[in-house]
């Protein structure tokens, strides 16, 4: 039995573009390519894609995933490892849920809050390794110190700005605005200013590289494309145009 690239993308919650990119970098090749040029995937390819998506959920970058898959020939053993990691994540989420329930109950009852209960299961450092790999240890540590220095209200405001920028990109894309047009570039200026809050203003290479990651990384692609299919590519192109106009090498 085999499935077309469109069917696999839909069932896996990703995009055909992402699967073609995985093929281009040698991470997931189709089982065969039909005479019509369509890519088809068999059961073995499905299992490999599942492993890729599981590792992405765990925060691994694509080079690390390729290395992990190359070093794990025993598929059953690899899946057992994935299962254990998912079980750990489920336990962490269960702790978060119970933490929020406790906070809500004690807030409503006027009870005393305990810090260890309020923050049980929360750990924003779980992406430390991936961030360090991409931007370096110094950049991660600086960003981590900055994030820890914020109040809960400041963190919420910072995150809301990100959501507002993503929604604005989506609206501009759906309205047919060109990524290098005035409206899209005004949004990109907001985006650039938002990124500059946590540290030095991004360089041209950093900014354009981040835009490329929005398309290459399914997590970022899904975050933007929920505002409309193709929004991640729109954002990438807008960021590239902004960098060419305003940022030096």
C-alpha positions as CSV (number, residue, x, y, z in Angstrom):
1,X,0.0,0.0,0.0
2,X,1.2,3.5,-0.7
3,X,0.0,7.1,-0.3
4,X,0.5,10.2,-2.5
5,X,2.4,13.2,-1.2
6,X,-0.8,15.2,-0.8
7,X,-2.4,12.5,1.2
8,X,0.6,12.0,3.5
9,X,0.9,15.8,4.0
10,X,-2.7,16.1,5.0
11,X,-2.7,13.1,7.4
12,X,0.6,14.2,9.0
13,X,-0.5,17.8,9.5
14,X,2.4,19.1,7.3
15,X,2.7,20.3,3.8
16,X,3.8,18.9,0.4
17,X,6.4,21.6,0.3
18,X,7.9,20.4,3.5
19,X,8.0,16.8,2.3
20,X,9.7,17.9,-0.9
21,X,12.3,19.7,1.2
22,X,12.9,16.6,3.3
23,X,13.5,14.7,0.0
24,X,15.9,17.4,-1.3
25,X,18.1,17.2,1.8
26,X,18.0,13.4,1.9
27,X,15.9,13.1,5.0
28,X,12.8,11.4,3.6
29,X,12.8,10.1,0.0
30,X,9.6,9.0,-1.6
31,X,9.2,5.3,-2.2
32,X,8.8,6.0,-5.9
33,X,8.0,8.8,-8.3
34,X,5.2,8.0,-10.8
35,X,5.3,8.7,-14.5
36,X,3.2,11.8,-13.7
37,X,6.0,13.1,-11.5
38,X,4.0,12.6,-8.3
39,X,5.7,11.3,-5.2
40,X,4.4,8.2,-3.4
41,X,5.2,6.8,0.0
42,X,5.0,3.3,1.3
43,X,4.7,2.0,4.9
44,X,8.4,2.2,5.6
45,X,8.4,5.9,4.5
46,X,5.4,6.5,6.8
47,X,7.3,5.1,9.8
48,X,10.4,7.2,9.0
49,X,8.2,10.3,8.7
50,X,6.6,9.6,12.1
51,X,10.1,9.3,13.6
52,X,11.1,12.6,12.0
53,X,8.0,14.4,13.3
54,X,8.5,12.9,16.8
55,X,12.0,14.2,16.9
56,X,10.9,17.6,15.7
57,X,8.4,17.7,18.5
58,X,11.3,17.0,20.9
59,X,13.1,20.0,19.6
60,X,15.8,18.5,17.4
61,X,17.0,20.3,14.3
62,X,17.1,18.7,10.9
63,X,20.8,17.9,10.9
64,X,20.5,16.2,14.4
65,X,17.5,14.2,13.1
66,X,19.4,13.0,10.1
67,X,22.2,11.9,12.3
68,X,19.8,10.2,14.8
69,X,18.0,8.3,12.0
70,X,21.3,7.2,10.4
71,X,22.5,5.8,13.7
72,X,19.3,3.9,14.6
73,X,18.9,0.9,12.3
74,X,16.5,-0.9,14.7
75,X,13.1,0.8,14.0
76,X,11.3,-0.9,16.8
77,X,14.0,0.1,19.4
78,X,13.9,3.7,18.1
79,X,10.1,3.8,18.4
80,X,10.3,2.4,22.0
81,X,12.7,5.3,22.8
82,X,10.2,7.8,21.2
83,X,7.4,6.3,23.2
84,X,9.3,6.7,26.5
85,X,10.1,10.3,25.6
86,X,6.4,11.0,24.8
87,X,5.4,9.4,28.1
88,X,7.8,11.7,29.9
89,X,6.2,14.7,28.0
90,X,2.7,13.5,29.0
91,X,3.7,13.3,32.6
92,X,5.1,16.9,32.4
93,X,1.9,18.1,30.8
94,X,-0.1,16.4,33.5
95,X,1.9,18.2,36.1
96,X,1.3,21.5,34.4
97,X,-2.5,20.8,34.3
98,X,-2.5,20.0,38.0
99,X,-0.4,23.1,38.7
100,X,-2.9,25.4,37.0
101,X,-5.8,23.6,38.7
102,X,-4.1,24.2,42.1
103,X,-3.4,27.8,41.3
104,X,-7.0,28.4,40.2
105,X,-8.5,26.7,43.2
106,X,-6.3,28.6,45.7
107,X,-6.9,31.9,43.9
108,X,-10.7,31.4,44.0
109,X,-10.5,30.4,47.7
110,X,-8.0,33.0,48.7
111,X,-5.5,30.4,49.8
112,X,-1.7,30.6,50.0
113,X,0.2,29.9,46.8
114,X,3.4,27.8,46.9
115,X,5.9,28.7,44.2
116,X,6.9,25.0,43.6
117,X,3.3,24.2,43.0
118,X,2.6,27.2,40.7
119,X,5.6,26.4,38.4
120,X,5.6,22.6,38.6
121,X,6.0,21.2,35.0
122,X,7.0,24.5,33.4
123,X,10.4,24.7,31.8
124,X,11.1,27.2,29.0
125,X,14.7,25.8,28.8
126,X,13.6,22.6,27.1
127,X,14.7,24.1,23.7
128,X,18.1,25.1,25.1
129,X,20.1,22.6,22.9
130,X,18.4,23.6,19.7
131,X,18.7,27.3,20.4
132,X,22.4,26.9,21.3
133,X,23.0,24.9,18.1
134,X,21.4,27.6,15.9
135,X,22.5,30.8,17.6
136,X,25.3,29.9,20.0
137,X,25.5,29.5,23.8
138,X,26.2,33.2,24.4
139,X,23.1,34.2,22.5
140,X,20.9,31.7,24.3
141,X,22.2,32.6,27.7
142,X,21.6,36.3,27.1
143,X,18.1,35.7,25.8
144,X,17.4,33.4,28.8
145,X,18.6,36.1,31.3
146,X,16.4,38.7,29.5
147,X,13.3,36.4,29.6
148,X,13.8,35.6,33.3
149,X,14.0,39.3,34.1
150,X,10.5,40.0,32.8
151,X,7.4,40.1,34.9
152,X,4.5,37.8,33.9
153,X,2.7,40.9,32.5
154,X,5.7,41.8,30.4
155,X,6.0,38.2,29.1
156,X,2.3,38.1,28.1
157,X,2.6,41.5,26.4
158,X,5.7,40.3,24.4
159,X,4.0,37.1,23.3
160,X,0.8,39.0,22.3
161,X,2.9,41.3,20.1
162,X,4.2,38.2,18.3
163,X,0.6,36.9,17.8
164,X,-0.5,40.3,16.5
165,X,2.3,40.4,14.0
166,X,1.5,36.9,12.7
167,X,-2.1,37.8,12.3
168,X,-1.2,41.0,10.5
169,X,1.0,39.0,8.1
170,X,-1.8,36.6,7.4
171,X,-4.3,39.4,6.7
172,X,-1.9,41.1,4.3
173,X,-1.2,37.8,2.5
174,X,-4.9,37.0,2.2
175,X,-5.6,40.5,0.9
176,X,-3.2,39.9,-1.9
177,X,-0.6,42.4,-0.7
178,X,2.9,41.9,-2.2
179,X,5.5,40.9,0.4
180,X,7.7,43.9,-0.7
181,X,4.8,46.3,-0.7
182,X,4.3,49.1,1.8
183,X,1.8,47.3,4.0
184,X,3.8,44.1,4.3
185,X,7.0,46.1,4.9
186,X,5.3,48.1,7.7
187,X,4.4,44.8,9.4
188,X,8.0,43.5,8.9
189,X,9.3,46.7,10.5
190,X,7.2,45.8,13.6
191,X,8.5,42.2,13.4
192,X,12.1,43.5,13.3
193,X,11.5,45.8,16.2
194,X,9.9,43.0,18.2
195,X,13.0,40.8,17.6
196,X,15.2,43.7,18.7
197,X,13.6,43.9,22.1
198,X,15.5,41.0,23.6
199,X,19.0,42.1,22.5
200,X,21.0,43.7,19.6
201,X,19.0,44.3,16.4
202,X,19.3,41.3,14.1
203,X,21.8,41.4,11.3
204,X,20.9,40.9,7.7
205,X,22.0,37.3,7.7
206,X,20.2,36.5,10.9
207,X,17.0,38.1,9.8
208,X,16.9,36.5,6.4
209,X,18.0,33.1,7.9
210,X,15.1,33.3,10.4
211,X,12.7,33.9,7.5
212,X,14.1,30.8,5.7
213,X,13.6,28.8,8.9
214,X,9.9,29.8,9.0
215,X,9.4,27.9,5.8
216,X,11.9,25.0,6.3
217,X,10.8,24.2,9.9
218,X,7.3,22.7,10.1
219,X,6.7,24.1,13.6
220,X,7.1,27.7,12.4
221,X,5.4,27.0,9.1
222,X,2.3,25.7,10.9
223,X,2.3,28.7,13.2
224,X,2.1,31.2,10.4
225,X,0.1,29.1,7.9
226,X,-2.8,28.8,10.4
227,X,-3.5,32.4,9.2
228,X,-3.8,31.1,5.7
229,X,-1.9,28.7,3.5
230,X,1.4,30.2,2.2
231,X,1.7,32.8,4.9
232,X,5.1,31.4,6.0
233,X,6.5,31.9,2.5
234,X,4.9,35.4,2.5
235,X,6.7,36.3,5.7
236,X,10.0,34.9,4.5
237,X,9.8,37.0,1.3
238,X,8.8,40.1,3.3
239,X,11.7,39.6,5.6
240,X,14.1,39.1,2.7
241,X,12.9,42.3,1.0
242,X,13.2,44.3,4.3
243,X,16.7,43.0,4.9
244,X,17.8,44.0,1.4
245,X,16.5,47.5,1.8
246,X,17.4,48.3,5.3
247,X,20.0,46.0,6.8
248,X,23.7,46.1,6.0
249,X,25.9,43.0,5.5
